[in-house]
């Protein structure tokens, strides 16, 4: 993957919760019969978007913000509303609901086989015997409790909940050697955290290259949205697929990097866990049914190991309303254009089924300009209800260039003081394809951060040093200390 694109997208995700506050001059009224109309309302007192708003509250025109009536309910014509004063305008890093509800899941990881594209069975590591693993679903403000049992024969493991802030629940972040000891074979661990954010994400093993063998699943946290829609089609993970074991591919990638060569190509791309095989002799396409005249929400996730992808649906616009967990001002990707997705990214899009009838190709193409490599692209079939499912005859242009997605504007922004940051900013050397001498002066490694290869002790994760108030961090832990708490 091209580092520029990966870093740019990571910085975008960070900046989208860090920019100056967005203060429009209008208010949303979500009460009965108002249908989510944007109107101007009389203002008399000063308030804030982080305080619960009511239908009788008013805000000074000099600092007016978008607020929701307390009586609003979430529906096809009022998705920006949520309830009890919470809405799309609520900055969830400052305030979020507490429902008092606990949602519990049990996940068991086992050694088994799988054959997602019909190419032939291979050894896999699966969650509850499924590929991908089950979808975890909760509501904004719920408490999630997930019990994970490691029934692998010879491997430790851990589960990371991708993009979850984990404020006050760092011990559930699921990064072996950093926030926890890996779960040993035969052992179990309970993860617990409150859903302070909403949107779409995924979970995956954070141990070695295990998620490339199948240890991943998807997450939906229901909440408001910046675009209206009628039907939620659910999650749509897209991933690269290797016929060789992931650990073997990982070792080949390290060897190639030391010779200034790219990682091995993946053998296929999968959409929602399936595709025709690379030879088009077996397997099946994912198939989605669209209801004519309705707007459909589709939750796209790039769960690849090593592929930057470009997304398009022939003959249809896609309106992006969420990038990762950040609600954005609706961005229309016109038919014939491509939506760019780096590894780990999520986009919630709205598709208007306005073509009447027919079958249309949904495309997930590997972006080779971003140094990604695959022996196949992924296709899925989107069919209007009332139309017989068949291979589409639709066409599209090919994506070109390696560019970060533009036009992603956060729905709300936060102000972050920059003076202390600017006075302390430093450079970290990150090198993927050149050997470096590590801090012990003897070992040569690639994938070095600040000339150091992270090498943690499984039985003493980094967080244990914090619990013990022990500041004697080994240099191989690659710790970066901040001089002042809370900055």
DOGU-880723 format. One record per residue (C-alpha): z, y, x; residue in three letters. Coordinates in steps of 0.001 Angstrom, whole numbers. Layout:
residues N
@w=Z	v=Y	u=X	type=ala .
...
This chain:
residues 487
@w=0	v=0	u=0	type=unk .
@w=-715	v=3499	u=1182	type=unk .
@w=2618	v=5088	u=2051	type=unk .
@w=1498	v=8523	u=944	type=unk .
@w=967	v=7338	u=-2615	type=unk .
@w=4132	v=5248	u=-2742	type=unk .
@w=6325	v=8030	u=-1362	type=unk .
@w=4655	v=10602	u=-3575	type=unk .
@w=5354	v=8618	u=-6711	type=unk .
@w=8940	v=7941	u=-5647	type=unk .
@w=9460	v=11647	u=-5009	type=unk .
@w=7911	v=12444	u=-8383	type=unk .
@w=10378	v=10149	u=-10113	type=unk .
@w=13234	v=11837	u=-8255	type=unk .
@w=11944	v=15362	u=-8765	type=unk .
@w=11413	v=14782	u=-12456	type=unk .
@w=15175	v=14699	u=-12930	type=unk .
@w=15762	v=17482	u=-10442	type=unk .
@w=13591	v=20479	u=-11323	type=unk .
@w=14694	v=23771	u=-12883	type=unk .
@w=15666	v=23684	u=-16553	type=unk .
@w=12814	v=24005	u=-19014	type=unk .
@w=13617	v=26614	u=-21674	type=unk .
@w=11011	v=27007	u=-24426	type=unk .
@w=11337	v=29686	u=-27075	type=unk .
@w=11127	v=27420	u=-30132	type=unk .
@w=13347	v=24831	u=-31771	type=unk .
@w=12552	v=21441	u=-33261	type=unk .
@w=13872	v=20962	u=-36797	type=unk .
@w=14247	v=17290	u=-37633	type=unk .
@w=16023	v=17454	u=-40995	type=unk .
@w=14769	v=15967	u=-44238	type=unk .
@w=11209	v=17005	u=-45237	type=unk .
@w=10679	v=18940	u=-42000	type=unk .
@w=8606	v=16122	u=-40470	type=unk .
@w=9344	v=17146	u=-36911	type=unk .
@w=7646	v=20534	u=-37098	type=unk .
@w=8091	v=23007	u=-34256	type=unk .
@w=9405	v=26224	u=-35812	type=unk .
@w=11112	v=29406	u=-34743	type=unk .
@w=14715	v=29693	u=-35889	type=unk .
@w=17099	v=32634	u=-36040	type=unk .
@w=19530	v=32721	u=-33140	type=unk .
@w=22940	v=34313	u=-32820	type=unk .
@w=25086	v=32457	u=-30281	type=unk .
@w=24589	v=30854	u=-26894	type=unk .
@w=24494	v=27075	u=-26634	type=unk .
@w=23145	v=24352	u=-24356	type=unk .
@w=20831	v=21368	u=-24715	type=unk .
@w=23608	v=19176	u=-23383	type=unk .
@w=25912	v=19841	u=-26319	type=unk .
@w=25450	v=18013	u=-29634	type=unk .
@w=23352	v=20164	u=-31952	type=unk .
@w=23691	v=20423	u=-35715	type=unk .
@w=21407	v=21668	u=-38455	type=unk .
@w=23560	v=24783	u=-38813	type=unk .
@w=23905	v=25600	u=-35116	type=unk .
@w=22065	v=28561	u=-33639	type=unk .
@w=21192	v=29539	u=-30115	type=unk .
@w=20679	v=32893	u=-28454	type=unk .
@w=16991	v=33718	u=-28071	type=unk .
@w=17570	v=34537	u=-24411	type=unk .
@w=18483	v=30909	u=-23689	type=unk .
@w=16989	v=28960	u=-26587	type=unk .
@w=16348	v=25257	u=-26124	type=unk .
@w=14809	v=22458	u=-28145	type=unk .
@w=17519	v=20872	u=-30270	type=unk .
@w=17596	v=18276	u=-33023	type=unk .
@w=19318	v=18528	u=-36357	type=unk .
@w=22324	v=16252	u=-36687	type=unk .
@w=20740	v=14676	u=-39762	type=unk .
@w=17534	v=13606	u=-37988	type=unk .
@w=16444	v=9981	u=-37987	type=unk .
@w=13956	v=8248	u=-35720	type=unk .
@w=10733	v=7238	u=-37477	type=unk .
@w=6931	v=7152	u=-37110	type=unk .
@w=6653	v=10922	u=-37718	type=unk .
@w=9857	v=11926	u=-35924	type=unk .
@w=10066	v=9844	u=-32730	type=unk .
@w=11490	v=12805	u=-30801	type=unk .
@w=14614	v=12528	u=-32950	type=unk .
@w=17383	v=9996	u=-32383	type=unk .
@w=20500	v=10971	u=-34357	type=unk .
@w=23993	v=12471	u=-34174	type=unk .
@w=22588	v=15498	u=-32359	type=unk .
@w=20771	v=13467	u=-29699	type=unk .
@w=17024	v=13790	u=-29292	type=unk .
@w=14193	v=13876	u=-26771	type=unk .
@w=15552	v=17293	u=-25742	type=unk .
@w=18847	v=15791	u=-24543	type=unk .
@w=19139	v=15679	u=-20754	type=unk .
@w=20512	v=12141	u=-20466	type=unk .
@w=21819	v=12717	u=-16951	type=unk .
@w=24192	v=15264	u=-18464	type=unk .
@w=25001	v=13621	u=-21781	type=unk .
@w=24283	v=10357	u=-23565	type=unk .
@w=25647	v=8613	u=-26672	type=unk .
@w=28276	v=5893	u=-26633	type=unk .
@w=27584	v=3470	u=-29461	type=unk .
@w=30508	v=1124	u=-28920	type=unk .
@w=28072	v=-1801	u=-29189	type=unk .
@w=27915	v=-4521	u=-26526	type=unk .
@w=24667	v=-6466	u=-26106	type=unk .
@w=25018	v=-9729	u=-24165	type=unk .
@w=22393	v=-11908	u=-22477	type=unk .
@w=22604	v=-15099	u=-20432	type=unk .
@w=20049	v=-15790	u=-17693	type=unk .
@w=19759	v=-18996	u=-15678	type=unk .
@w=17545	v=-19215	u=-12587	type=unk .
@w=16078	v=-22611	u=-11721	type=unk .
@w=13603	v=-24293	u=-9385	type=unk .
@w=10626	v=-25506	u=-11392	type=unk .
@w=6837	v=-25267	u=-11570	type=unk .
@w=4502	v=-22924	u=-13411	type=unk .
@w=781	v=-22439	u=-13985	type=unk .
@w=189	v=-18995	u=-15514	type=unk .
@w=-3578	v=-18755	u=-14944	type=unk .
@w=-4650	v=-22389	u=-15211	type=unk .
@w=-5378	v=-22714	u=-11493	type=unk .
@w=-2848	v=-25535	u=-11156	type=unk .
@w=901	v=-25992	u=-11105	type=unk .
@w=2846	v=-24523	u=-8180	type=unk .
@w=6508	v=-24334	u=-7281	type=unk .
@w=8201	v=-21411	u=-9022	type=unk .
@w=11626	v=-19908	u=-9568	type=unk .
@w=11989	v=-18952	u=-13212	type=unk .
@w=14544	v=-17332	u=-15500	type=unk .
@w=15363	v=-19466	u=-18555	type=unk .
@w=12262	v=-21485	u=-17743	type=unk .
@w=9904	v=-18649	u=-18728	type=unk .
@w=7311	v=-16555	u=-16889	type=unk .
@w=7996	v=-13671	u=-17034	type=unk .
@w=11681	v=-13945	u=-17851	type=unk .
@w=13050	v=-12871	u=-21249	type=unk .
@w=12973	v=-9252	u=-22361	type=unk .
@w=16390	v=-7586	u=-22395	type=unk .
@w=16636	v=-5058	u=-25227	type=unk .
@w=19373	v=-2609	u=-26181	type=unk .
@w=19768	v=877	u=-27623	type=unk .
@w=20549	v=4148	u=-25886	type=unk .
@w=24323	v=4219	u=-25442	type=unk .
@w=24891	v=455	u=-25745	type=unk .
@w=26840	v=-1536	u=-23155	type=unk .
@w=24730	v=-4278	u=-21600	type=unk .
@w=26445	v=-7426	u=-20325	type=unk .
@w=24209	v=-9950	u=-18545	type=unk .
@w=25573	v=-13254	u=-17283	type=unk .
@w=23431	v=-14679	u=-14471	type=unk .
@w=23780	v=-18281	u=-13325	type=unk .
@w=22128	v=-19327	u=-10069	type=unk .
@w=20943	v=-22910	u=-10495	type=unk .
@w=18555	v=-22766	u=-7551	type=unk .
@w=19009	v=-25698	u=-5212	type=unk .
@w=19051	v=-23963	u=-1834	type=unk .
@w=18834	v=-20189	u=-2370	type=unk .
@w=21262	v=-17402	u=-3006	type=unk .
@w=20008	v=-14674	u=-5327	type=unk .
@w=20841	v=-11367	u=-6996	type=unk .
@w=19341	v=-9452	u=-9920	type=unk .
@w=18511	v=-5751	u=-9655	type=unk .
@w=18036	v=-3693	u=-12829	type=unk .
@w=15150	v=-1506	u=-11716	type=unk .
@w=15624	v=2234	u=-12280	type=unk .
@w=19035	v=1934	u=-13949	type=unk .
@w=21185	v=4800	u=-12665	type=unk .
@w=24385	v=2698	u=-12524	type=unk .
@w=26649	v=5758	u=-12644	type=unk .
@w=30155	v=4306	u=-12607	type=unk .
@w=28830	v=740	u=-12319	type=unk .
@w=27504	v=515	u=-8756	type=unk .
@w=28807	v=-3023	u=-8452	type=unk .
@w=26177	v=-4100	u=-10982	type=unk .
@w=23186	v=-2713	u=-9085	type=unk .
@w=22334	v=-6219	u=-7906	type=unk .
@w=21225	v=-5641	u=-4300	type=unk .
@w=22438	v=-8524	u=-2143	type=unk .
@w=24114	v=-7389	u=1051	type=unk .
@w=24417	v=-3803	u=-191	type=unk .
@w=26308	v=-3744	u=-3502	type=unk .
@w=27290	v=-7410	u=-3734	type=unk .
@w=27417	v=-10754	u=-2028	type=unk .
@w=24426	v=-12836	u=-3181	type=unk .
@w=25139	v=-15334	u=-5943	type=unk .
@w=25486	v=-18714	u=-4218	type=unk .
@w=23795	v=-21832	u=-5655	type=unk .
@w=25846	v=-23078	u=-8579	type=unk .
@w=27716	v=-19774	u=-8977	type=unk .
@w=27456	v=-17098	u=-11659	type=unk .
@w=27903	v=-13332	u=-11815	type=unk .
@w=28390	v=-10951	u=-14727	type=unk .
@w=26593	v=-7598	u=-14603	type=unk .
@w=27733	v=-4839	u=-16948	type=unk .
@w=26544	v=-1246	u=-17396	type=unk .
@w=26076	v=1365	u=-20112	type=unk .
@w=22577	v=2394	u=-21139	type=unk .
@w=22723	v=6097	u=-20366	type=unk .
@w=18907	v=6258	u=-20093	type=unk .
@w=16185	v=5046	u=-22442	type=unk .
@w=12657	v=3767	u=-22065	type=unk .
@w=11054	v=808	u=-20311	type=unk .
@w=11909	v=-985	u=-17083	type=unk .
@w=12224	v=-4421	u=-15527	type=unk .
@w=14687	v=-6576	u=-13620	type=unk .
@w=14005	v=-8766	u=-10619	type=unk .
@w=15544	v=-10741	u=-7804	type=unk .
@w=16546	v=-8545	u=-4870	type=unk .
@w=16810	v=-11482	u=-2500	type=unk .
@w=14037	v=-12238	u=-16	type=unk .
@w=10628	v=-12545	u=-1741	type=unk .
@w=11931	v=-14389	u=-4812	type=unk .
@w=10514	v=-12126	u=-7504	type=unk .
@w=7042	v=-13059	u=-6222	type=unk .
@w=7909	v=-16620	u=-7265	type=unk .
@w=8745	v=-15570	u=-10819	type=unk .
@w=12306	v=-14187	u=-10877	type=unk .
@w=11663	v=-11085	u=-12959	type=unk .
@w=11705	v=-9916	u=-16564	type=unk .
@w=11459	v=-6745	u=-18616	type=unk .
@w=13895	v=-4231	u=-20110	type=unk .
@w=13587	v=-2056	u=-23223	type=unk .
@w=16206	v=578	u=-24033	type=unk .
@w=15313	v=2083	u=-27397	type=unk .
@w=15617	v=5845	u=-27732	type=unk .
@w=13611	v=8919	u=-28693	type=unk .
@w=10052	v=9583	u=-27511	type=unk .
@w=7898	v=12645	u=-26973	type=unk .
@w=4943	v=11235	u=-29008	type=unk .
@w=4864	v=9764	u=-32475	type=unk .
@w=3667	v=6196	u=-33074	type=unk .
@w=3656	v=3600	u=-35831	type=unk .
@w=3887	v=235	u=-34036	type=unk .
@w=5755	v=-780	u=-30871	type=unk .
@w=3648	v=-3463	u=-29154	type=unk .
@w=6448	v=-4124	u=-26666	type=unk .
@w=6342	v=-4698	u=-22917	type=unk .
@w=3163	v=-5346	u=-20940	type=unk .
@w=3989	v=-6323	u=-17347	type=unk .
@w=1098	v=-6539	u=-14866	type=unk .
@w=1520	v=-8358	u=-11564	type=unk .
@w=-323	v=-9856	u=-8635	type=unk .
@w=-205	v=-13648	u=-8264	type=unk .
@w=-349	v=-15747	u=-5095	type=unk .
@w=-1239	v=-19420	u=-5036	type=unk .
@w=702	v=-19908	u=-1797	type=unk .
@w=4526	v=-19749	u=-1862	type=unk .
@w=5738	v=-16137	u=-1758	type=unk .
@w=7898	v=-16775	u=1334	type=unk .
@w=4864	v=-18053	u=3221	type=unk .
@w=2812	v=-15010	u=2174	type=unk .
@w=5677	v=-12779	u=3293	type=unk .
@w=5684	v=-14333	u=6765	type=unk .
@w=1895	v=-13998	u=6992	type=unk .
@w=2186	v=-10333	u=6060	type=unk .
@w=4674	v=-9678	u=8892	type=unk .
@w=2409	v=-11492	u=11349	type=unk .
@w=-618	v=-9498	u=10190	type=unk .
@w=1207	v=-6188	u=10458	type=unk .
@w=2002	v=-6815	u=14106	type=unk .
@w=-1734	v=-7231	u=14671	type=unk .
@w=-2630	v=-4038	u=12773	type=unk .
@w=-4020	v=-6128	u=9893	type=unk .
@w=-3219	v=-5875	u=6164	type=unk .
@w=-1161	v=-8413	u=4211	type=unk .
@w=-3050	v=-11363	u=2694	type=unk .
@w=-4930	v=-10700	u=-525	type=unk .
@w=-3327	v=-11914	u=-3715	type=unk .
@w=-5320	v=-14585	u=-5533	type=unk .
@w=-5194	v=-13130	u=-9030	type=unk .
@w=-3751	v=-10481	u=-11335	type=unk .
@w=-1753	v=-11425	u=-14437	type=unk .
@w=-1259	v=-9410	u=-17615	type=unk .
@w=1843	v=-10326	u=-19593	type=unk .
@w=2047	v=-13547	u=-17596	type=unk .
@w=-1503	v=-14812	u=-18019	type=unk .
@w=-5172	v=-14426	u=-17057	type=unk .
@w=-8229	v=-16539	u=-16388	type=unk .
@w=-8061	v=-17948	u=-12875	type=unk .
@w=-10068	v=-16284	u=-10120	type=unk .
@w=-12937	v=-18755	u=-10603	type=unk .
@w=-12946	v=-18150	u=-14405	type=unk .
@w=-12742	v=-21901	u=-14978	type=unk .
@w=-9294	v=-22118	u=-16580	type=unk .
@w=-6487	v=-20041	u=-18028	type=unk .
@w=-6685	v=-17485	u=-20832	type=unk .
@w=-6723	v=-13740	u=-21406	type=unk .
@w=-3773	v=-11935	u=-22927	type=unk .
@w=-4668	v=-10891	u=-26467	type=unk .
@w=-3268	v=-7906	u=-28395	type=unk .
@w=-3951	v=-7054	u=-32044	type=unk .
@w=-4394	v=-3426	u=-33098	type=unk .
@w=-3985	v=-2209	u=-36687	type=unk .
@w=-6833	v=150	u=-37657	type=unk .
@w=-5708	v=3737	u=-38158	type=unk .
@w=-2287	v=3193	u=-36576	type=unk .
@w=-792	v=4523	u=-33347	type=unk .
@w=574	v=1843	u=-31009	type=unk .
@w=3163	v=2171	u=-28267	type=unk .
@w=2471	v=-19	u=-25219	type=unk .
@w=5038	v=-336	u=-22419	type=unk .
@w=3129	v=-810	u=-19135	type=unk .
@w=4961	v=-2075	u=-16032	type=unk .
@w=3533	v=-2742	u=-12561	type=unk .
@w=5663	v=-5663	u=-11359	type=unk .
@w=3375	v=-6463	u=-8410	type=unk .
@w=4498	v=-7569	u=-4983	type=unk .
@w=1807	v=-5673	u=-3073	type=unk .
@w=-828	v=-4189	u=-5417	type=unk .
@w=-1377	v=-596	u=-6550	type=unk .
@w=-3306	v=-832	u=-9836	type=unk .
@w=-5460	v=1327	u=-12115	type=unk .
@w=-5275	v=920	u=-15912	type=unk .
@w=-7820	v=1606	u=-18674	type=unk .
@w=-8630	v=467	u=-22231	type=unk .
@w=-12336	v=630	u=-22981	type=unk .
@w=-13292	v=3105	u=-25693	type=unk .
@w=-9767	v=4477	u=-26195	type=unk .
@w=-7650	v=7358	u=-24997	type=unk .
@w=-4104	v=6645	u=-23856	type=unk .
@w=-1367	v=9253	u=-24309	type=unk .
@w=1360	v=8883	u=-21683	type=unk .
@w=4780	v=9918	u=-22989	type=unk .
@w=7152	v=8382	u=-20444	type=unk .
@w=6869	v=7900	u=-16683	type=unk .
@w=9524	v=5456	u=-15491	type=unk .
@w=12661	v=6529	u=-17403	type=unk .
@w=11575	v=10181	u=-17582	type=unk .
@w=10202	v=11482	u=-20899	type=unk .
@w=7189	v=13690	u=-20193	type=unk .
@w=5131	v=16172	u=-22127	type=unk .
@w=2338	v=14043	u=-23638	type=unk .
@w=-535	v=13506	u=-21212	type=unk .
@w=-3874	v=12265	u=-22566	type=unk .
@w=-5842	v=9888	u=-20338	type=unk .
@w=-9352	v=10139	u=-21731	type=unk .
@w=-11525	v=7096	u=-22373	type=unk .
@w=-13318	v=6247	u=-19133	type=unk .
@w=-10503	v=7639	u=-16988	type=unk .
@w=-7883	v=5527	u=-15208	type=unk .
@w=-4087	v=5637	u=-15140	type=unk .
@w=-2685	v=5055	u=-11640	type=unk .
@w=346	v=2783	u=-11227	type=unk .
@w=2235	v=2139	u=-7998	type=unk .
@w=4465	v=-899	u=-7596	type=unk .
@w=7518	v=-722	u=-9837	type=unk .
@w=6162	v=2103	u=-11998	type=unk .
@w=6315	v=2142	u=-15780	type=unk .
@w=4305	v=4152	u=-18288	type=unk .
@w=4890	v=4165	u=-22021	type=unk .
@w=1556	v=5045	u=-23646	type=unk .
@w=326	v=5571	u=-27207	type=unk .
@w=-3024	v=4081	u=-28230	type=unk .
@w=-4648	v=5371	u=-31413	type=unk .
@w=-6603	v=2536	u=-33070	type=unk .
@w=-9366	v=4841	u=-34300	type=unk .
@w=-12433	v=2693	u=-33561	type=unk .
@w=-12435	v=839	u=-36876	type=unk .
@w=-13035	v=-2701	u=-35628	type=unk .
@w=-14110	v=-4749	u=-32642	type=unk .
@w=-12898	v=-6300	u=-29365	type=unk .
@w=-12220	v=-4137	u=-26312	type=unk .
@w=-11418	v=-4958	u=-22701	type=unk .
@w=-8082	v=-3779	u=-21327	type=unk .
@w=-8465	v=-3520	u=-17543	type=unk .
@w=-5977	v=-3677	u=-14680	type=unk .
@w=-7978	v=-3169	u=-11502	type=unk .
@w=-6580	v=-3415	u=-8001	type=unk .
@w=-6935	v=-59	u=-6254	type=unk .
@w=-8395	v=-1097	u=-2901	type=unk .
@w=-8487	v=2532	u=-1763	type=unk .
@w=-4682	v=2353	u=-1688	type=unk .
@w=-4795	v=-518	u=820	type=unk .
@w=-4193	v=-3108	u=-1899	type=unk .
@w=-6022	v=-6417	u=-1833	type=unk .
@w=-6682	v=-9064	u=-4462	type=unk .
@w=-9356	v=-11665	u=-5065	type=unk .
@w=-9526	v=-10803	u=-8769	type=unk .
@w=-8875	v=-8087	u=-11330	type=unk .
@w=-7059	v=-8580	u=-14617	type=unk .
@w=-8517	v=-8390	u=-18108	type=unk .
@w=-6989	v=-8612	u=-21562	type=unk .
@w=-8563	v=-8494	u=-25012	type=unk .
@w=-7512	v=-5844	u=-27560	type=unk .
@w=-8741	v=-6826	u=-31025	type=unk .
@w=-8636	v=-4885	u=-34292	type=unk .
@w=-7071	v=-6857	u=-37113	type=unk .
@w=-9811	v=-8267	u=-39346	type=unk .
@w=-12086	v=-8819	u=-36327	type=unk .
@w=-12640	v=-12300	u=-34896	type=unk .
@w=-11227	v=-12520	u=-31380	type=unk .
@w=-14024	v=-12849	u=-28811	type=unk .
@w=-14800	v=-11763	u=-25280	type=unk .
@w=-15639	v=-8045	u=-25507	type=unk .
@w=-18946	v=-6569	u=-24386	type=unk .
@w=-17450	v=-3132	u=-23653	type=unk .
@w=-17922	v=-1465	u=-20276	type=unk .
@w=-16127	v=1103	u=-18156	type=unk .
@w=-16475	v=2957	u=-14884	type=unk .
@w=-14721	v=1773	u=-11731	type=unk .
@w=-11644	v=3591	u=-10384	type=unk .
@w=-12164	v=5484	u=-7144	type=unk .
@w=-9889	v=7087	u=-4576	type=unk .
@w=-6199	v=6692	u=-3845	type=unk .
@w=-4494	v=9522	u=-5660	type=unk .
@w=-1110	v=9944	u=-7269	type=unk .
@w=-1275	v=10384	u=-11027	type=unk .
@w=-1428	v=14088	u=-11895	type=unk .
@w=-229	v=15919	u=-15001	type=unk .
@w=3185	v=14262	u=-15284	type=unk .
@w=5404	v=17131	u=-16495	type=unk .
@w=9020	v=16257	u=-17399	type=unk .
@w=10019	v=17079	u=-20962	type=unk .
@w=13218	v=18645	u=-19669	type=unk .
@w=14100	v=19705	u=-16146	type=unk .
@w=17252	v=20116	u=-14098	type=unk .
@w=18114	v=22754	u=-11557	type=unk .
@w=19267	v=21394	u=-8191	type=unk .
@w=20540	v=23861	u=-5538	type=unk .
@w=18257	v=23766	u=-2520	type=unk .
@w=20179	v=25796	u=66	type=unk .
@w=22416	v=22951	u=1279	type=unk .
@w=19482	v=20536	u=1239	type=unk .
@w=17240	v=22807	u=3290	type=unk .
@w=19956	v=23333	u=5897	type=unk .
@w=20445	v=19592	u=6425	type=unk .
@w=16979	v=18099	u=5940	type=unk .
@w=15938	v=15667	u=8665	type=unk .
@w=13044	v=13309	u=9278	type=unk .
@w=13325	v=9530	u=9129	type=unk .
@w=10715	v=7467	u=10912	type=unk .
@w=9252	v=4758	u=8680	type=unk .
@w=6746	v=2449	u=10350	type=unk .
@w=5126	v=-584	u=8759	type=unk .
@w=2483	v=-1700	u=11217	type=unk .
@w=3783	v=-999	u=14702	type=unk .
@w=6393	v=-2934	u=16645	type=unk .
@w=9586	v=-1044	u=17415	type=unk .
@w=12595	v=-1826	u=19552	type=unk .
@w=15700	v=-2089	u=17381	type=unk .
@w=19059	v=-535	u=18127	type=unk .
@w=20198	v=-3506	u=20194	type=unk .
@w=17406	v=-2700	u=22670	type=unk .
@w=16134	v=-6267	u=22667	type=unk .
@w=14457	v=-7197	u=19389	type=unk .
@w=10994	v=-6133	u=18282	type=unk .
@w=10437	v=-5685	u=14557	type=unk .
@w=7999	v=-4212	u=12066	type=unk .
@w=9076	v=-2533	u=8809	type=unk .
@w=11587	v=-402	u=10699	type=unk .
@w=13475	v=2521	u=9154	type=unk .
@w=14549	v=5101	u=11722	type=unk .
@w=13777	v=2509	u=14450	type=unk .
@w=16308	v=152	u=12859	type=unk .
@w=15795	v=-3137	u=11067	type=unk .
@w=18358	v=-3468	u=8306	type=unk .
@w=20346	v=-6629	u=8969	type=unk .
@w=23348	v=-6942	u=6677	type=unk .
@w=26022	v=-9607	u=6526	type=unk .
@w=25858	v=-11399	u=3186	type=unk .
@w=29605	v=-11934	u=3102	type=unk .
@w=30382	v=-8249	u=3750	type=unk .
@w=28030	v=-5991	u=1792	type=unk .
@w=27871	v=-2278	u=2508	type=unk .
@w=29934	v=-1444	u=-577	type=unk .
@w=32809	v=-3487	u=827	type=unk .
@w=33113	v=-934	u=3632	type=unk .
@w=33567	v=1779	u=1004	type=unk .
@w=36211	v=-214	u=-852	type=unk .
@w=38050	v=-804	u=2441	type=unk .
@w=37614	v=2870	u=3494	type=unk .
@w=36122	v=1475	u=6686	type=unk .
@w=33677	v=3918	u=8317	type=unk .
@w=32800	v=1609	u=11223	type=unk .
@w=29417	v=726	u=9806	type=unk .
@w=27274	v=-1492	u=12040	type=unk .
@w=24146	v=326	u=13229	type=unk .
@w=22010	v=-2410	u=11668	type=unk .
@w=23285	v=-1356	u=8218	type=unk .
@w=21182	v=1838	u=8571	type=unk .
@w=23800	v=4009	u=6879	type=unk .
@w=23148	v=7706	u=6267	type=unk .
@w=26342	v=9647	u=5638	type=unk .
@w=26536	v=12839	u=3611	type=unk .
@w=28991	v=15455	u=4932	type=unk .
@w=30288	v=16510	u=1507	type=unk .
@w=30800	v=14578	u=-1695	type=unk .
@w=28919	v=15686	u=-4786	type=unk .
@w=26073	v=17622	u=-3160	type=unk .
